[in-house]
């Protein structure tokens, strides 16, 4: 009798712990770039629209590089892919330490580090998805708590390190921190497989073992085996790009994440320049939101696994709340009111950050999950690449970072409306399938 692979427990929770560390470092650095914003402006004697390219290219490259993670996972496995990503990201920050000008900083801290963090990130929810079935939403949300912990700890740490050691010293220190992604990646042991005892294990990127026929084909004709693998990858991509609900999901993510990044990037400059909050105190605003976000990630992770609750509608509700709170933020004119609004936003932000990758599995299924996440992450780079510099241009014209916050609120609302269309599309597809079955 073949052994049945145990899901929803065991080593899976160790993988969740490693994923939490990767989320902490990757998203902590991406989200806390706003703390470095003013320092980079002063260091290179530049303006907001130009310096915004550092953040937008880092986030854009992070998104674009996601499409390369799926074939890397398929060829080498989750563990080597995550470890390679951490090493590449660390090399980028070492280059940023040596950067003589803003262009080199954009290439190193932006492009190189963005690629490394992207590759490490995509491998994380994919392998967790293989280890968990009934508790998938909770497991991925627990891992994503690392993003909140990263925001909580890295934002004030960024300010302290740049004040103590300068911008170059900050990049050198965090190049060492990024190497911990490699350590966390080592925990991504290949998932258990349903297999006959003593049967040879296949590469760790595959949850299901090859059947006997495909194994014999691979042994007798390796070229054909490789061709079948390539054809299978092309088939998955075609399946995704012809899936209307998946395309709407991608579009909603592109739009919403563009607004989300823009909003996160200009919170600290708004607090410092318009509200008059000291820099070190303003850096704690992001940490306040992160504390509330930790609670919301667990809450929405539990809600997402409750029978009878539609995860896609729950996710859409969260996006609308975040859109309206973003529009209210620039109306707050004291530290207390700004902190309160960020805390309120944090109570729902965990629902967005944690559930976005969960509902993707609901839309496309587990088999094309890695490719679907990679394509979606790549497309997200379109919005995140161009929005911050455009918003920064308006900030330079008006002299008010609140301008960027109002722009981001409008973009966020558009993304929420698109998300509502996902469920409409799924219902239409189901009715069409039922009609076709009735005719047959």
N, C-alpha and C positions, 0 to 999 in steps of 0.2 A: 504493500500500500504506500502511495506517495505521502510524504509529510506535508502538512498544510502550514504555510507561512503564517505566523501570528502577526496580526496587525494591531494597531491602537495600543501599543505598550512596549515593554522591553527596551531594547536599545534605541527604539524610536525617540524616547524622551531624552536620551543623551544627544541624539542628533538635533532635537529641538533646542537643547542647551547650547550646542555649538552654533546653531543658526541664530540664536539670540545674540551671541557675541558678534557675529558677522553683521547682523542688523544694527547693533550698537555702534560699531565703528563706521560702517558705510554710511548709514543715514544720519548718524550724529555729525559726521563731517559735512555731508551735503546740506543738512538743515541749518548748521551753525555758521555757514559762510557769511551770513549777514553781520556777524560779530567782527569779521575781518574786513568788512567793506570799507569802513572809514580808515582803517590802518593802511590798506592797500592804496587808497586815494592819496593819503599823505605821503606814503613811502615813495611812490612813483610820480607824485605831483600831477595827478590825472583828474578826470571828472567821473561822475557817476555812470554815464552811458558807456564810457570806455571800460571802466573797471567791471561793469556788469557782465562783460564778455567772459571774464574769468569764471564766474559762477554759471553763466548760461552754457558755456562750452563744456565745463565739467559735467553739468547735468545733462546736456545734450549728448555728449559722448557716452556718458553712462547709459543713456537710453538707446542710442544707435548701436552700440556694441552688444546689446542684448541679443541681437539676432545671431551672433556668432557663438553664443553660449550653448545653444541647443545642439549643433553638430559636434562641438567639443565634448559635451556631456555624453553624446551618443558614441563617440569614438574612444574617449579616454575614461569616462566615468565622472561621477559627481565629485569625488574626493580630489583627484588631480586637478580638475577644473577650478574648484574653489581655491586650492592652494596656489595655483598659477596666478589666479586673479589677485590674491593678496600680495604676491611677490611683485607683479607688474605695478600695482598701486603704490607700493613702497618705493620702487625705483622712480616713479613720477614725482613723489615728494622730495626725494633726494635731489632730483634735478631742479625742483622749485627752490630748494635751499641755495643752489648755486646760480639762480636766475639773475642776470644783470639788468634785465629790463622787463617791461610788462608783456611783451610778445613771448619771451621765453617762459615766463610764468604761466601764460595761457596754455602753451604747448605742454608743459610738464604737469602742473597742478590741475590743468583742465583736461587735455586730451589723454595723456598717458595714465594718470590716476583714474580718470573716468572710465577708461576701458577696463582696467583691473577690477575696480569696484563692481562694475556691471557684470563681468563674468562670474565673480564670486557670489553676487546676489542671486542671479537667475538659478544657479545650482541649488540654492537653499530651499525655497518653497517647493521646488520640484521633488527633491528627495524626501522631504517631509510628507508630501502628498502620497508618495509610495509607501511610507511607513504607517500612515493613518487612513482610515476610511470613515468610521462612524464619528470619530473625534477630530476629523481633519480641520474643521473651522477653528476649534479650540486650540489645537496644536500649532497651527500657523499663526494664530493671533498671539499665543504665548511667545513664540519665537520673535514675532514682530514687536513685542514689548521692548526688545533691545533698541529699537529706533527711538522710543520714548526715553529710555535710560540714557541713550547717547546724547539726545538733546538736553536732557537734565544735567548731565555731567560735562559734556564737551563744550557747550556754549560758554559757561563761566571759565572753564579751563582755557579756552581759546584766548579770552580777554587777559587772563592772568599771565599766560605764557608769552603773548605778544608784548605785554607791558614789561615783563621781566627779562626776556631774552631777545626781543625784537622779532620781526616777521621771519627772518631767515632761521633763527633759532627755533621758532615754532614749527616750521616745515621739517627741520631735521629731527626734532623730537617725535613728531607724529609719523615720520617715515618708519620709525621703530614700532610705533603703536600699530601701524598697518600690517606689520609682519605677524601680528597675532591673528589675523585672518587666516594665515597659513596653518596656524596651530588649531584653530577652530575647524578648518577644513579637514584636518586629519581625523576628526571624529565622524566624518560622513562615511561610515562603513557601508559596504554594499548591502542593499536591502535583502532580507531572506527571500528565498524562492521556493515555489512548490516544485519538488524534485524527488526523484527516486534516490534512496540512500546510497551514498558513495558515488553518486553521479558527479561528473566534473562541473565546477561552477563556471558560469559565463561572466563577461565583464559586468561591472557593477552598475552600469547605466540601464540595464534591462531588468525589470521586475519579474517578468515571466520568462521562463527558460525556453529555448528553441525547441520545437517539436522534433521528433525523430527524423522525419523526412527532410526538414530543412537542414538538420545537422549533417545528414548524409550527403545532401547536395553540396554543402559547404566543404566537406572533406574531399569529395570527388572532383568538384569544380569550383575552386576558390573565386575565379573571375565571375562566375555566375552568381555566387553568394554576394559579392560586392555589388554587382549590378542590381540584385534584388533589394539590397539595402538602400541604394540610391533611388531606385524606383519607389520604394516605400516612403522615403523622405519626401519625394516629389508629390506623391499621392496625398500625404498629410498636409503639405502646403496648399495644394489645390483644394482640399477639403476645407481648409480654413478660409481661404480667400473667396470661396463661393458660399460661405456661411454668413448670411445677412446679419444675424444677431451678433456674431463675433465681430463683424466690421463695425456695427453700431457701437459695440463695447469699446473697440479700439478708438473710434472717433471721440467718444465721450471721455475716454481717458486722456487722449491728446489735449483736448480743450481744457478739461478740469485741472490736469496737472500743470498746464501752462499758467493758469490763474493761481494755482496753489503755490508754485515756486515763486512767482512774482510777489505774492502776498507775504510769504515767509522771508523773502530777501529784504523787503523794505520795512519790516516791523521795527527793527532796532534803529535804523536811520530816522524813521518817523518819531520814535520815542526820544531820541537824542536831540534832533534838530528842531522839531516843532513843539514837542511837549516840554523839552528842557530837562529831561532825566539824565543824570550822570551816566557815563558809558558803562561802568562796572555794574551799576544798578539795572541799566537797560538790558544787559546781557542775561540777567536773571529772569526777564520776562519770558524768554523761550523755555526756561527751565520750569516756570510755573505751569505753562501749558503742557509740558511733558509729564509732570506729575499727574495731572488730570487725565492725560491721554493713556497712561498706564492702566488706570481704573477702567477706562472705556474700552480698551483692547480686550481685557478679560470679560467685561460685560457683553460686548458684541460678539466675542468668540463663543460664549455660552448661548447667547440668543440665536446665533447662526446655526447651532446644532439642535435647536428645539424643533420637534415635529410640529408642523402647522404654520411655522413662520417662514415666509418667503424671503430668502436671503437677498434676492435682487431688489425687491421693493424696499426692504430694510436699508439696503445700501443706498438706494435712490433718495430715501427720506433723509439720510445722513448728509448727502450732498447738498440738498436744499437748505438744511439748517446751517451748514458751513458757508453757503453763499450769502445768506442773510446776515450772519454774524460778521463776515468779512466787510460787508457794506456799512455796518455800525461801528467798526473799529476806529476809522479815522475821525469819528465824532467824539471820541473819548479824549479828554484834555488834561487828565491828571494821571499820576502813576497808579493810583488805586483803581480808577475806572478802566485804564488800559489793561492792567493786570487782571481785573475781574472779567473783562471781555475775552482775553486770551484764555483764561481758565475755563470759561463757558465753551469756547471753541474746542479746547482740549478734550472736553467731555464727549465730543462727537468725532473728533479727529481720528481717534483710534478705530472707529467704525469704518472710516474711509481707508486708512492705511492698511489695516489688517484684512478687511474683507474684499478688497479689490482683486487680490490673487485667488481668493476662495471662490468667488462667483464665476471666475474664468473657468474653473473646472466644472461648474454647473452648466456652463454654456457649451463648452466644446468636449467635455469628457476628459479622462485621464491620459489616454494614449497620445493625443496631440498636444498635451498640456505644455510640455517644454517648448515645443515649436511655437505654440500660441503665445506663451509668455514672452518668448524671445522677440517675436514679431511685434507684439504690442509694446514692449519696452523700447524697441527701436523706433517705432512711430511716435512714441511720446517725446522723443528728442526734437521733433519738428517744432512743437510749441514751446518746450523749455529752452530751446536754443535762441529763438527770436524774440520772445516776449520780454524778458528782463531788459535787454538793451533798448527796445522800443519804449518801454515804460520809463527807463532811465533817461531817455531823451526828453520826455515830457517833464520829468523831475528837474532836469537841467534848465528847461524853459521857465517853469513855474517857481522853481526854488523850493518846492514842497514835496517831500516823499509821500504825503497823503494822496497825491495825484495817482501814484502807482497803485496805492491800496484801493482806490475807487475803481481804477481800470481792472484790477484783479477781481473785484467783486462781480463785475459784469461778465467777465470770462467764466468765473466759477458757476454763475447761474446758467449760462449756456451749456456747460458741461452736465449740470444736473438735469436739465431738460432732455438732453440726448440720452442720459442714462435711463430716464423713464421710458424711452422708446424701445429699450432692449426687451422688456417684458411684453410690450405690444407686439414686437416682431416674433417672439417665441410663441405667443398665442396664435398668431396668424399661421406660422409654420405648422403648429400642431393641428389646427383646423384643416389646413390644406392636406396634410397627411391623412387625416381621418376621412376627408372627402374622397381622396384617391383610393383609399382602402374600400370605401363603400361602393365605389364604381366598379372596382375589381371583383 
